[in-house]
Amino acid sequence: MPPGTSPAAAEAEAWTWENAAAGAAAGFATVAALHPLDVVRTRFQVSGGRGWSEVPPYRNTAHAVYTITRSEGPRGLYAGFYPAVLGSTVSWGLYFFFYNRAKQRYLQRKDDQLHPVHHLISAAEAGALVSMFTNPIWLVKTRLQLQTPKHHTSQYSGFSDALRTILREEGFLALYRGIGPGLLLVTHGAIQFTAYEELRKSMILFKSTHSRTDNRGGEESLLNSIDFAVLGAGSKVAAILLTYPYQVIRARLQQRPGTDGTPKYSNSWHVVKETARYEGVRGFYRGITSNLLKNLPAASLTFVVYENVIKLFKASKE
């Protein structure tokens, strides 16, 4: 252990790569299980408002699933699945890696636990770095999810074709459309992770205080998969309610331009003005029902997988 490094910081450094691997596994499991709801959410986010739209009107989440299945087949519910898996796996892997590296940096001057502000800053740093790496993947995913039978005559055939077409027709910078609200969405991860860490510590304290048995496996062994699922879902609710409008703005910016090459929205402020004018506050929360249906179990599953993979890594090194 380097001089001046606290035991907590040394432990954090020892598990940096394991955290990244556990995060990647958690991201893959989440996407594979819940992708159809992600497609529905994306289509709701860009529907409504003024101007052209190639997404059919859906009454609710169930109607959207039924309509997509009937008109596009089951494959329609898995549009953009490859970039979603790639993006989520890379994002969660990098997120947990950067997040734990940041926590390690702040722990070097401390001998005990981090304060909530350190969790918040660490999560914000991680989110900003991940956004810069993954925005092109999310843009392609959004466009593939929005392709319908009445879309452009030249549809994207897949992930690589979409990348080549975007670069050829719109240029490199087009891959970073929506990066502004994407960077603002770092507050989503910051809120979620801070809430998760604080709720986790509170649950461990509560269980250790009320436990009648000798806990030889450490405080964290008091928590089980159900606890992790509840913690993940609870922290996600707070993050979604506070930051969902950013997701709507980003999705609308990332739509494919019309047949004349003109984007529907020129920038984030244009989205805000048009949405507020023609749809009101409700426009900024389009698709939130399917988003909650997807992300509450998704957050639970992510943290269950993550915590249990970390436990496996630790057990294998004992």
Summary of the structure (lengths in Angstrom):
residues: 318
radius of gyration: 21.0
end to end distance: 18.9
largest distance: 70.1
contacts: 1022
relative contact order: 0.15
helix: 76%
strand: 0%
